[in-house]
Structures are given as C-alpha cells and as structure tokens.
Amino acid sequence: MSSSSKKTILRNQGLLNTHPHRVQAPGFLEHDFFDPLDLLQVKYEMLRSVRQGDLSVSQAALLHGFSRPAYYQIYHAFQEHGIAGLLPLKRGPQSAHKLNAQVMEYVDRLRARDPHIPVPEILEKIQGRFSLRVHRRSLERALKRPKKKPLE
C-alpha cells in the first residue's frame, strides 16, 4: 500500500496523527513497521512502553508527542474500553440539543395548522417563542427524521 493511500485511509477513519513530527520514540525512528502517522499505533505503543517499564509516563508522553494529561486520558480510555478506547470520539454535539422534544412539538403544531409553512418562517417562530437560533439545515434534518412512537 502506498503511503499516500494509507494516509488517506487513516484520515478518513479519523486516525491520522496530525503531528507525526512530534513522535520521537526510537521504534518509530528506527523501524518501518511503526508509523508515526498512525495515531492508534502511536497511542498503543506509548501505553505499552510505560507498561513494560521502558519509560516513565513523562518520557513516554514526550517521545510519542503527547502531554502527561493526554497520556492519562488515553490510559483511562484504554483501561475502560480496551483498544476501542484509543479510537477518537466523534466531536461536537451528539444529538439535536437545540431541537429538543419541546421545540419539535411546537414545530409539529405549526405544521399541523399550516402544512406548507416555509422553514424560514418556522425558524423565526422558534426564535420568537424560545429565544433560540437554529440553523436552517438543522431544522430540515430534524423534519426528515422518523418520528418516535409514543410509549404505550
């Protein structure tokens, strides 16, 4: 596999180390097997070097391009979730935090009264009622989501 295609794959998976130049651990400098672009591998090798007693936490963090606090975050994630804990988490809000159930019920009532009400008008009404600015695309996505069935 070419290095550019591996780099593309790592980037697409969120596993590209954006600071490979910070990785100064001997294995990464001396062997082709170790790839400083592979963030998962760098994290794992950092943890392993401490576990084996080769390096202190401070040394391992520095040589692998991390801070001491980052080492401990990575360590705890690994302890709790295994290798999956080394995978990056999705950034940003994980749910429609502005368009909660109360706001969407209001939108449903507006659309029940006028099924052809334009999205910009709904956004204005949301802002007036809840003092909440919502992006047009956020509302459009919320309107396309399947409705949850009420509990019986």
C-alpha positions as CSV (number, residue, x, y, z in Angstrom):
1,M,0.0,0.0,0.0
2,S,1.4,3.4,-0.9
3,S,2.0,5.9,1.9
4,S,-0.5,8.4,0.3
5,S,-3.3,5.8,0.2
6,K,-2.6,4.7,3.8
7,K,-2.6,8.4,4.8
8,T,-6.0,8.8,3.1
9,I,-7.4,5.8,4.8
10,L,-6.1,7.0,8.2
11,R,-7.6,10.4,7.6
12,N,-11.0,9.0,6.6
13,Q,-11.1,6.9,9.7
14,G,-10.1,9.8,12.0
15,L,-6.8,8.0,12.8
16,L,-4.3,10.3,11.1
17,N,-1.8,11.7,13.5
18,T,-1.7,15.4,12.6
19,H,1.6,15.8,14.4
20,P,3.8,12.9,13.3
21,H,6.9,15.1,13.7
22,R,6.4,15.1,17.5
23,V,6.8,11.3,17.6
24,Q,10.5,10.7,18.6
25,A,10.2,7.3,20.2
26,P,13.1,5.1,19.0
27,G,10.9,2.4,17.5
28,F,9.2,4.9,15.2
29,L,12.5,6.4,14.1
30,E,14.3,3.0,13.6
31,H,11.7,0.7,12.1
32,D,9.3,0.9,9.1
33,F,6.8,-1.2,11.0
34,F,6.0,1.7,13.3
35,D,4.2,4.5,11.5
36,P,4.1,7.9,13.3
37,L,1.1,8.8,11.0
38,D,-1.0,6.0,12.6
39,L,-2.5,7.6,15.7
40,L,-3.8,4.4,17.1
41,Q,-0.4,2.7,16.9
42,V,1.3,5.7,18.5
43,K,-1.1,5.7,21.4
44,Y,-0.8,2.0,21.9
45,E,3.0,2.0,21.8
46,M,3.1,4.9,24.2
47,L,1.0,2.9,26.7
48,R,3.0,-0.3,26.1
49,S,6.3,1.4,26.7
50,V,5.2,2.5,30.2
51,R,3.6,-0.8,30.9
52,Q,6.8,-2.7,30.1
53,G,8.8,-0.3,32.3
54,D,10.9,1.0,29.4
55,L,9.8,4.6,30.0
56,S,8.2,6.8,32.7
57,V,4.8,8.4,31.9
58,S,6.5,11.7,31.3
59,Q,9.1,10.2,29.0
60,A,6.6,8.2,27.0
61,A,4.2,11.1,26.6
62,L,7.0,13.3,25.3
63,L,8.5,10.8,23.0
64,H,5.1,9.9,21.5
65,G,4.0,13.5,21.0
66,F,1.5,13.8,23.9
67,S,1.3,15.7,27.1
68,R,1.2,14.0,30.5
69,P,-2.5,14.8,31.0
70,A,-3.2,13.4,27.5
71,Y,-1.3,10.2,28.4
72,Y,-3.6,9.7,31.4
73,Q,-6.8,10.3,29.3
74,I,-5.6,7.8,26.8
75,Y,-4.6,5.3,29.6
76,H,-8.0,5.5,31.3
77,A,-9.9,5.2,27.9
78,F,-7.8,2.1,27.2
79,Q,-8.4,0.6,30.7
80,E,-12.2,1.2,30.3
81,H,-12.7,0.2,26.7
82,G,-9.6,-1.7,25.5
83,I,-8.2,-0.9,22.1
84,A,-11.5,0.7,21.1
85,G,-10.8,3.3,23.8
86,L,-7.9,4.5,21.7
87,L,-10.2,5.4,18.8
88,P,-11.1,9.0,18.5
89,L,-14.5,10.0,19.6
90,K,-16.9,12.0,17.4
91,R,-16.5,15.7,18.1
92,G,-19.3,18.1,18.6
93,P,-22.9,17.6,19.8
94,Q,-24.1,14.0,19.5
95,S,-27.8,14.9,19.3
96,A,-30.1,17.7,18.3
97,H,-29.6,19.6,21.6
98,K,-31.4,22.7,20.5
99,L,-34.3,21.0,18.7
100,N,-35.4,19.1,21.8
101,A,-38.8,17.4,22.2
102,Q,-40.5,20.7,23.4
103,V,-39.3,22.6,20.3
104,M,-40.2,19.8,17.9
105,E,-43.7,19.5,19.4
106,Y,-44.1,23.3,18.7
107,V,-42.9,22.8,15.2
108,D,-45.3,19.9,14.7
109,R,-48.2,22.1,15.9
110,L,-47.2,24.9,13.5
111,R,-47.1,22.4,10.6
112,A,-50.4,20.9,11.6
113,R,-52.0,24.3,11.3
114,D,-50.2,25.1,8.1
115,P,-48.6,22.1,6.3
116,H,-47.0,24.4,3.7
117,I,-45.3,26.8,6.2
118,P,-41.8,27.6,5.0
119,V,-38.8,26.6,7.0
120,P,-37.6,30.3,7.4
121,E,-40.9,31.2,8.9
122,I,-40.7,28.2,11.3
123,L,-37.2,29.4,12.3
124,E,-38.5,32.9,13.0
125,K,-41.3,31.5,15.2
126,I,-38.8,29.3,17.1
127,Q,-36.6,32.2,17.8
128,G,-39.6,34.3,18.9
129,R,-41.0,31.7,21.2
130,F,-37.9,30.1,22.6
131,S,-35.2,32.8,22.1
132,L,-33.3,30.1,20.2
133,R,-31.4,30.5,17.0
134,V,-31.4,27.3,15.0
135,H,-29.6,26.7,11.7
136,R,-31.9,26.0,8.7
137,R,-30.2,22.7,7.9
138,S,-30.6,21.5,11.5
139,L,-34.3,22.0,11.3
140,E,-34.5,20.4,7.8
141,R,-32.7,17.4,9.1
142,A,-34.9,17.2,12.2
143,L,-38.0,17.3,10.0
144,K,-36.7,14.4,7.9
145,R,-36.0,12.2,11.0
146,P,-38.6,9.5,11.6
147,K,-41.0,10.2,14.4
148,K,-40.6,8.2,17.6
149,K,-43.5,6.1,18.5
150,P,-45.1,7.1,21.9
151,L,-44.7,4.6,24.7
152,E,-47.9,2.6,25.4
